[in-house]
Amino acid sequence: HEIYKEAITKAVRDISVDMDCRVLHLGAGSGLNTMMCLKAGAHHVTAVERWLYLAMSSKEVLLSNGFNDDQVKVIYKRPTDLALLRDVPVVCNLLLCDILDDGLLTSGIIPAVKHALGNMMIDQPVVIPCSATVYVQAGQVYTKDVCGFDVSVMNRHRWMPAFTSGTPFNEESFVPLSAPMEVWQFDMLTPPEEADQHSVDVHFTRPGVFNAIRFWYDLHLYDGVHLSTGPETVELGLKSLRPAVQYMKGQMHVKEGDVIPLTAMHNTVRIKFDIDDAEYASIARPDASFPQNQFSFLSDTTRNEAY
């Protein structure tokens, strides 16, 4: 919150030097960042939230903090369904997009930003975040012994069609097998129009069983203010965002010094990684109905010891 507050305050004050700051806030949630905009001096905020009860609650929060209808308009609608005048009263010069998740693109930040830029913003507005840099790291996620029992056969079910949540990112549950690598940089003023696919070489720095990829992103919010969802930031206390983990199709034994080409791809709403013509030592069982939270339970030493 403090990092966003710093970026919002700087942006609103910079814009207000030459003109009234009018904000389009996508993914307004509870209205917290909307209130930050208004407190920093924004002339008006259009706050957009796609979930009805959340939009209603946001309106109540704003009213209870003394903000009125002349300052803020709350819209219950998908960001890609917005229209100028009907929903957004006037073109805006600050686009604040809070449509974020662990996988960066999955909640629809790219289509939302593209629609807003093309229909409701001035030319060359300020966008928060202004860019996102994605990093990827190969690793081993493997559980063998829990309280003296061998549960390694569970690992064959480590599979999800997309990235999985609920994995504790400590040295025992995710063992890094390579250094982090930059794979994409998304400029939110010129978001991608189409899918992208390219290959990056993974240089393994230690031996292990390669069966997972974790990826995270660094948000450049505004004017030197950054927020990372990487493992180091999570260790420092970031709670609402964290690295995403994607399991591979199987397990591959690797040695230090091995180099494997990794295919990185996105279709503007999902990031995915794969290895072409991979020679896996074993193949995961692709069952999307398998409860992946069991792996979190197995990694929870405190809980297991208590039981």
Secondary structure as UniProt FT lines:
FT   HELIX           2..16
FT   TURN            17..18
FT   STRAND          22..26
FT   TURN            29..30
FT   HELIX           32..40
FT   STRAND          44..49
FT   HELIX           52..64
FT   TURN            65..66
FT   TURN            69..71
FT   STRAND          72..76
FT   HELIX           79..81
FT   TURN            85..87
FT   STRAND          92..97
FT   TURN            102..103
FT   TURN            106..107
FT   HELIX           109..119
FT   STRAND          121..128
FT   STRAND          131..140
FT   STRAND          145..146
FT   TURN            147..148
FT   STRAND          149..150
FT   HELIX           152..157
FT   TURN            171..173
FT   STRAND          175..176
FT   STRAND          181..187
FT   TURN            188..189
FT   STRAND          196..204
FT   STRAND          208..222
FT   TURN            223..224
FT   STRAND          225..228
FT   HELIX           231..236
FT   STRAND          244..254
FT   TURN            256..257
FT   STRAND          259..266
FT   STRAND          271..274
FT   TURN            276..277
FT   STRAND          282..283
FT   TURN            288..289
FT   HELIX           293..299
FT   HELIX           301..306
//
